[in-house]
Amino acid sequence: MKKHFTLSALAALALSSLSAQAQFTVDGTLSTAEVGTGLGKYQLLGTYSGTHSVNDRGLKAIYMGTTATTLNIMVVASPEQTSYSSVVLYLDTPNKTGVAAGTRLPGGDDTSSQLRHRPTLDMPADFGFRVTVSPLTSTDLNSYHSKEDLTVALNTAGRAPDKYLGPTDKQGTSLNITDATTNFVGAKTAFKTGSAGSVTANTTTGWEMEFPLSSLGGAATGSLFRVMAAYVADNGDFYSDVLPQIAGQTTDLGTDPNFSTIARSQSFTYQVGSGPLASRAATAEALAATTYPNPLTSASQLSYTIASGTQPVSVEVYNALGQRVLNLLNADQAAGPHTAALAPLQKLAAGNYLVKLQVGDQLTSRRVVVE
């Protein structure tokens, strides 16, 4: 008898086949086979090429990728010193609401975690993650991992829950999260130390993470993730190394830096199904985006330039909670200078707002004030 597959069976078979091919190995090592385009492949977000304030220690590069069910991040880094130090990562997800851009973070409630620090980011932040590594010379050969949730209520001291995920070694053994109280069951994280601790010589090892998309609130094709990474001391103070890199930064950034006052932008954007978008630092110049006058008046405009071709353009406005409150433009526009009227923002409550401009795969934003 001839057997017939139903459409649902064919779909399940196709998804099973795709999932079998599109996978990452969470072992703290970036393999050549894991880098490429499409599902199950890492794509480079950015590199650190400047002077390290800690000699030959710090960050090297950051990669991101997705499968049908997971978000994967690889930070190539060599953070180990003669004392404990950490790499931290802040993540903005498409379907969660955490701390708005330009707002000082509350800090985690675990006093032993570097996430207790309180920087001000110029991207929204839903989660913070950290890996703390033992010194190179230590008999303690572990790495320690935790997750700060910025989307839930703060405790009575005004701190966010910083959940300890557990320890693992520094040889790439994966820590698989099974504790339901973490809200990250199925997540994996691993750290692998580089040879002799040199960041200059390191191109493939460091901190690797895998998160079920469901634990992040889900993501569809076209959804945007934003991320930044930093190298910090045991007390949570920031060294020079952050990704995206700050041009010309050669000294420590210090205690609780305010990245919203630093020139250019401190986040990378990754679009599910497409890969990295040009960073706001680059596109701000490429798109020549300006808002004037600011604080806003009835004559205020967003001005920008499309370099070539006809491209899809959107202009959206977000409030201090990271919620979209206005959609000012969604159209195809030809190359050349353009403007979008910002007068509709005057109907909003007084406060700070973020105007997001996307032209094709380029993304930038400007902060404006409604009085």
N, C-alpha and C positions, 0 to 999 in steps of 0.2 A: 504494500500500500504506500502511495506517495504521501510524504509528510509535508505539511504546510506550516510555516512559521507565521504567527500573528504579528501585526505591526509592533505591538508592545514587546513581544519576545525579541524581535529584530533590534528594537531600540535598546533593550537591556543588554543584548549581546554586543552591540556596537559600543555602548558605554563601558561595558566590562573590558572590551578590547582596548578602548582608549585609555581607561584607567590603568590597565596593565602596562601600557607603554609610557604614559605620561606621569612619571613618578620621580621624586627626588630621594636620595639617600641621605638622611640626616646624620652626618658623621663629622661635622666640623671641617670638612674638606671640600673645596670647589674643584670638581673634576671637569675635564674638557668636555666630556659627554653631557654634562648638565647645563652647558652654556649654549644658547641658540635663540630661536624664536618659536613662538607657539606654546601650547600647553606642555607643562613638564620641563620647561627650560628656563634657566636663569638669564636675565638681561641686566646689563650693567647700568646702574643709576648714576654712579659717580666715583671718582677717585680722590685721594688726598696726595697732593704732590708738593706741599709746602714744607717748611721747617717744623720739626716736632719740638715742642717745648721740653719734652722729656727725650733725651738723646736716644735715637734709634728705637723708640717705643711708641706705640699708638695705633692709629687707623691707617688702612691702605685702600680699601674699596668696599662698596656695598652693592649687592645684587638683589633682585626681586623676581619672583615668578609665581605662576599659579597652575594648579591642576583643576579638574572639574570640581574638586571638593576642598582644596587647601590653598592657603597663602604661604609662600616660602620665602625666607629672607636669609641671606648669607653676608656676614660682615667679615671681610678679611682684615685681621688685626693681630698685633702682637703687643698686648697690654702688660705683660708680666714685668715686674721690677723686683727690687729687694724688699718691697712691702706690698701689701694687698692693693690692688687697683681694679677698676671696673670699666666695662663698656655698657652704656645705657642706650636705649632706643625708644623713641616716642612714635606712636602710630595713630593716624587719623583714619577712621573707617567710614564707608559710605552710609551706613544705616544706624549709627550710634551717635549720641550727643554727649560730649564730655565737656572739656574746658575750652572756651573760645580762644581764638587767636588773639594775642596781645594781652592775655590775662595771666597773672602770675599763678603758677601751679600751686596746689595746696600742700604738696609733699606727702610722701607715704607715711603710714603709721608705724612702720618697723624701724626702730632707731638703729638697727644694725645694717640696714640697707642703704645704699647710696641714693636710692630714689627718694630719700627723705629731703633731698635738696629741693629748691623752689625756683627754678628758672622761669623766665617769661618767654614763651615761644611765639613766633609769628605764623604758626600754623595751629589749627585746632588739634587737640590731643584727646584721644579716647582711652588709650592704654600706654603705660610705660613698662619697659622690661629691662632687666639688668642681669649681667653675668659678672660675678666677682671672682677673681682668680688668685690663687695662692702664689707667693713669691717663687721665683725660679729656684732659689736655694733652699726652699722650705721642704720639710719632710711631709707636709700636708700637700698632697698632689691633687687637690680637688678644685672644682669650679662650682659656684653656688648661684642659683637662679631664682628670680622672683618676678611677680607681675603686679603692677599697680593699676587698679581699675578706677578711671576718672569719670565713669558714666553713672556711678551710683552715689548714694548719699554719703556725705562726710561724717566722721565720728564727732563726738562732742568737743574734741580738741580742734576740729576743723581740718582733720587729716583724711586722706583717701586710703582705702584698704590696700595694703601691699602684702600680697599673699606669697609666702615662701613656697616655691615649687619643689625644691630639693637639691641635693648635690649630685654631681657626677664627676668622673675623672677628667683629666686634661688630654686624653688620647682619642677623643672622638666618640666615646660610648654615649649613645643616645639616652636621655632621660625622658621616659614616656609617662605622660601625665595621666593618672588614673583616679586621682582624688576629686570627687564630685564637687567639693567645696571650692575648688579653684575656678569652676565654670569653664575650664579649658580641657576637659577630658578628651583625649585623643591627640592633644598637642605634643610636640617633641622638641627638645632642644639639646644641643651638644656643643662642646668646645674642644678644639685641638690646638695644642701649643705648637708654635713654629720652632724651627731649628735654632737653638741658642738664643731665642727670644728676639731676634733681629726683625724689625718691621721692614727694613730696607730689602732684606733678602726674601721676605715672605710674599708670595703671590697666590697662595691657595688655601691657607688654613686660618681658622678663627672660630667665630661664633655663628652657629646655624640654627634656625628656628623653623618649625612647621606648625601652622595653626589651622584647625578645621574652619572653613569659612562660616559654618553655622555658629561657631563660638564668637565670631566677630560681628554677628548680626546679618551675615549673608552678603553676597555681592553678585550682581549680574554683569553680563558683558557691557562694557562702557563705564562701569563704576570706577570711581577714583579712590586710590589709597595714597595718603601722604605720610612721609617718614623722615626722620632725622636721627642721626646717631652721634654719640659723643664719647670721648675718653675722659674718665674722671678719676680723681684720687679716692683714697679710702674714706675720706670725710665728705665726699660728694662734690668737691670743688672741681671745676672744669679746667682741663689742660687746653692747649691750643687746638687739639685735633677734634674737629667736628665735620660731619658730612651732611649737607654740602659744606665744602671748605670755605673759610673766610679769607679772601685775598689779602695777603700781606700779614696775616696773623702769625706771629712767631713766639709770643709769650702766653702764659696761662690766661684763660678767660676769667678765672677766679670763682668767687662765691656767687651763686644764683644770678648769672648774667641775664640781661634783658636783650634777647635777640631781635626784638622789634625795633630797637634803636640802632642796630648795626646795619650798615649799608648792604643792600641786596637782600636776598631771602634765604631762609634757613630750612628749606624742605625740598624733597624730591617728590614728584607726582608720578604714580604708576596707574595706567588705565587697563582694566581687565579686558583682555582680548586684543589689545594693541601694544602694550608695553609702556616703557618710560615716555612721559611727555617732557618736552624741554622744560628745564627748571625755570621758576619765576625769575631767578637771577639773570638768566640768559634772555628770556623772552621780554622782560621789561625793557631792555634795550632794543631788541629786535622789533618789538611792536610799538616802541616809542609811546607807551601808554602814560597819560597824565590826566589828572582831575583838577579842574580849576573853574571858578574859585572854590576854595575849601577852607573853612566850613562852607556848607552849601548855601547857594542862593537860587533864585528862580532861573538864573542864567548859567548855572554850573553845567559843565559838560565833561564827559569822558572822551578824550581824543586819542586816536590810535592810528597806526598805519599797517596796511596789509602789503607785504613785500611783493607778492606775485600771484597771478592766477585768480580765480574765483573760489572763495573758501567759505565754509559754514562758520558763522559767527554767533556767539551767544554772550549776553551780558546779564548776569544775575547778581542779586544783592542778598547778603547774609547778615543777620544780626549778631550780637555779642555772644549768643548761645550757639552759634553755628547753624542756625535755622535759616533756610531760604525764605525771604519775605517778599521779594519782587523778582519778576522776570522782565527785563527791559527790552531785550532784543533776542530774536532767534530767526536768522535769515542768512541767505547766501549773499556775499558781497565781493565786489571786484577789487583788484589791486589799487592801492592809493590811500590817501588820508580819509578818515571817517570820524564822525562824532556821534555820541549818543547823549541825549538830554538826561540830566540827573534830577530835574525838577520833581518827578514823581516821589523821590525820597523825602520831600518836605512834608508829605502826608504821614510819615512814620514818626514814632515817638522820638524825642531827643535822645541822642546817644551816638556811639561809634558803630559804623557799618563797614562791611567789606564788599567792594564791588569787584566781582570776578569776571574777567574777560577771557574767552576762549576763542582762538582763531585757528581752525583746523586742529592740529595736534599741539598747538602752543597755548600755554596757560599762564596768565599773570593776574595780579589783583592789586587794588589800591584801597587804602583805608581812608574813609571820609567821615566827616562829623556833621550831624544834623543838630542844629541848635533850636 
